Amino acid sequence: MTDPLSPDGREAESPAKLAAGAGLMSRRFRGFLPVVIDVECGGFNAATDALLEIAAVLVDITEDGALKRGATHSFHIIPFEGSRLDPAALAVTGIDPYHPLRPSLPEREALQRMFREIRHSVRAYSCRRAILVGHNAAFDLGFLNAAVARCDIKRNPFHPFSCFDTATLAGAALGQTVLAKAVTVAGFQWDSGSAHSAAYDAERTADIFCDICNRLQESFRAAEHRACALGWYNAPPSEPTSEDPQMET
């Protein structure tokens, strides 16, 4: 069953029911909702190389403020017209972009489906917009922004340049910057045979992000108390608390 269309032809989105812990999440990251993104590509140049897979892992929060990995939304993507496919990159990922059994979608459709799920979560947690979490996040954000521009997508829920980088977080908290090593020393299982799948890498990145943030709960609570003492939570916000206009135009 497809979603109904609004009068302007876009998919209509019903108001989201607030999630348990919505206030905790919106306070935890200053009104931003962390969403873990991983991309698999045909090379390293976001402007010229094909986006082949993308996965988004939502982050949820418990009533005691602990973060946990939420739903995964992943898509195989048809290379955009004229895109470059580096054989070396394909050898690493093991992706055959034109395999007849590959359930791939046009870039624009995949992004629109993914963004719809993220916007629902942003609203459910009373956040202003999403912020990308990635392992070496600048790479993922670069490819995401290039695809958004290429497809002329206006309703992008992500902050255009801010991000959380789990390579940095893991380096500081765990002494490891390679995802496989960080996952292992954090106590999670790592399956090298599943690596370089956007969904698998995004889920392990989400595990690392949630684990490190949960280890920092006492630090956050102390900082939150100081912010309350300074009156920051009672003062008018410096940024709009409603959705960013770029999400709607």
N, C-alpha and C positions, 0 to 999 in steps of 0.2 A: 504494500500500500504506500503510495507516494504522499508526501506532505502537500497540503493545499497551498495554492499560490495566493499571494497578496495582490491587491489591485495593480501594482506596478510590474507584476509578472515574476517577482521573486518568491522563493519559498517562504511561506509564512511560518513564524516560529512562535509557539505558544509561550506564555510566561513560564519561566522555570520555577519549580517548587524549591524553596530554600533547603539546602542540604543541612544535615546535622553538623554542627560545628562551623557554620558559615561565618559567624563573627570571629571565631578563632583564626580561620584561614585568612580573612581579609586583614586582620591585625598583624598576622605573622609576617606577611611580606608587603606591608604598606599598600594594600589594595590590589596587589598583583597576584595572579594565580599562576604558580609554576606548572608548566607543561613540558614534558621531556620529548625532545624531537631527535630522531636520527635519520640521516639520509644516506642512500647508496647511489653513487653517481658514476658517470662514464669518464671521469677525470677529476682534476682539481680546480678547473676554472669555471666558476659559477655562471659566467656570461656565455660561455660557448659549449660547455660539456653537459651531456644529458643528465637529467634527474631521473633515476630508474626506480627507486623505492623511497617511500617516506613512511615513517611511523610516528604516531603521537601517543604517549602514555600519560594519562591524566594522573594527578596527584590528589589523594583524598586525605582527610584529617579525622582523627577520632575525637571523642568528646573530652579527652584529657590532653589534647593538643599534639598527639603523636602523628607524624606523617606516614602514609602508607601508599604503596603502588595501587593505582586504580585501573580503569579499563584501557585496553590497547586498541588503537585504530590504525591499521596499516594498509598500504596500497602499493601495488605494482603500477608503474607508470610507463606509458608509451613515450619513447624519446621524441622531443619536439623536433619539428621540421628543421633540417639543417644542422642539428646538434652533432657534436663530436663524441665519438666513442673510442677511448684509448684502450687498445688491447691489453695493456699492462693492468689497467684498472679493472677490466672485466675478468682477468685471470685471478685477481685477488678476491673479488666478490663472488665469482662463479656464476654471474648472471648472464643468461642468454636473452638479450632484450627482445628478440623476435621468435622465441620458442613458441610453437603453435598452442601449447597448453598453458602458457603464461597468462593469468587472468588480469591483464593490464588495462588501465583506464587512461583517457586523455588527461594531461596535466591539470587542466582547469577543473575538470570534474572531480578528480581526486582531492585537490586542494579545497574545493567547495564543500565536499562531504566531510573532510577532516575539520575544517573551520566551523562547520555547523555544530559538530559535537563539542568542540572547544568553547564556542560561545554559550552553549547550554550550561556547561560547567562553570564558566565565568559568572553567569547570572545566578546559578544555584549557590555559589559561594559568596555572593554579594561583592564581587571584585570589580575593578574598573576594566581591566583587560588582562590578557595572558602575558607571561614573560617566558621566553624560551630557556629551557635547561638542556645543555648538551655537553658531551665529552669532547673538548675542543669546540666550544659552542660557536665561535665565530665562523667556523667552516659551515656548520649546519644553518646558521642564520643567514649567511651569505647566499647559500643555494636556495633557501626558502624565499628570501627577499627578491632574488633574481627571477624565480618562478612566478611570484606574485606580480611583479612588474610585467613579465612577459605575457601573462594571462589577463592583465588589466583587471585584477581582482581588487575591488574597493573595500570590501568588508573583511579586512585582515585583523584578527583579534590580538595579534602579537605586538608588543612594543617594537618599534622599528630598529632600535640599536642596542638596547640594554638586554643583558642575558646573564644567566648563572652558568659558570663553567665548572663541571665536575672534575676536570683534570686539575684545575687549581685547588678546588676543595679537597680532593683526594690527596694531592701532594702535601697540603698543609696538615690534614687530619690523619692520613694513613702512611705518608711517606712514599706513595706510589702515584705515578701519573698515567701509566698504561692501564687501560680499562680492565683488561684481564687480570692484571696483578692486583689492582685496587679491589676488584670484586673478590678475589681469592683471600687477600689478607683481611678483608672485612668480615669473612666468614660465610660468604655465599658460594654456591657452586658455579663453576665456569665450564661451559661445553664448547671447546674450540671448534667442533664440527658445526655448531649453530651460529658461530660468529660471522660477522659481515652480512647478516640478515638485519634489515632495519628494525624489525619488530624485536628480535632477540637483543640486539645491542641497546635499543631504547629501554627495554625492560630492565636490563642489568644496570644501565645508567640511572634509572629511576630508583632502583634498590640502593645504590650508592648515595644518591642525593638524599633520600629519606633517612637513611641510616646516619649520615653525617649531621643532618639537621636535628635528628632526635638526640644525638649525643650532645648537641649544643642547647638543649632545652633550658637548662638552668641559667646559662649565659643569656639567653633571650629573655627569660622571665626577669632577671635582674635588670636588664636594659629597659624592659617594658615598665618596670616600677619607676625607674629614673625618668622615663619619658612622661609618665603620669604625674610625677612630682613636678616636672617642668611645665605641666599644663598643656602639653602638645596634643593630647587626645581630646581636650576640651576646646581647643582653639579652632577657628575655621580652617578647613584643609587647604593646603597650598595648591592642590590639584582637584579638578572636579571629581565628585564621588559617583556621579552617574557615568554611564558608558562613554568612552571616548567617541567624539563625533565621527572619527575615521572608521569606526566599526559599522556605522550605519549608512555612510554615503557611498 
